[in-house]
Amino acid sequence: MPERPIGLFDAQYRAFLETVSGTRAQLHRYCTRMTGSRLDGEDLMQETLFEAYTKIETLDDISRLKSWLFRIAHNRCIDFLRRRHARERAESTYSDDIGVVAAEPATTDARHAIERLVGHLPPKERACVLLKDVFDYSLEETAELVDSTVGGVKSALSRGRAKLADLPAEPIGEPSHPLDPDTARLLQRYVDLFNRHDWEGVRGLTSADARLRVADCFDGLLRSSPYFVEYERNPETWIMEVGAIDGEPVLLVLFQRGDQWQVAWPVRVHVTGRVIDCIEDYYACPWMLENASESDLKLTPGPAVLGRA
């Protein structure tokens, strides 16, 4: 597929994003539950949309746009899980065998709990339970999306539902990924300089070829972007703090709402050799923190009101 655009994204691509805006939150929700990470889920959703944009002329029925997007997202998630070596661990249960006793489908009240627990399932079972029991796709539609048969979907649903029934009622928290001391100090220094609007100091912590990705807006070299200017001219009161989302250390941008600080969006910072070589800013993705709980989103310095600004 063509390379992603470099620099500011063009108006035509932004118009396409507006066309599919009603589906984006659901796509992110699906990718998040497939990968177990809101950040990885957003990255895969962005890749899904760009792939769809470059291939939109191959879609002969626009009424199938949503299911087409879900199929692309599903394939992206499976590729991601394969790269992460999760697929090998689940290979023995990733078949289309039908000899399984059927379990009862989920009720509406159980859907949220199921959505939080599906990360414990192998990829195919996870996808089938999400698509059928959470997103209300039919057996036939689910089979098409996961490239299986109706019998294979029924089998995966039975296995997945049975396993979920044996899990604890409350979701198990995401494992933490502690930072090494040098990286922790680097990120804290980055935050301190950022909050002082010391942009030259921030640049001094980055490599000469550091990249910047801002969802829906920019992908390219940090030095070629208007990144710091955008933060500088924001009229609202904001701060950045070190935190975590789904157990992964990130930077969190907070806005002042009355006498409280509210988490607005995360920023992912990549460090190589004690130098920042990539920044991924998710300011244009308000759906990322929808329904975030204390176990999903943590602020290192102290408590904050969770949710969107």
QUILINJO-V936866 format. One record per helix or strand. SS is the DSSP state (h for helix, s for strand). FROM is the first residue (numbers start at 1). TO is the last residue. If there is no record, write none. Layout:
ss: <SS SS>
from: <FROM FROM>
to: <TO TO>
This chain:
ss: <s h h h h h h h h h s h h s s h h s s s s h s s>
from: <7 11 21 38 62 86 108 123 139 150 177 181 199 206 218 222 227 238 248 260 275 286 297 305>
to: <8 19 35 58 83 93 120 134 145 165 177 195 203 214 221 224 232 245 257 272 281 289 299 305>
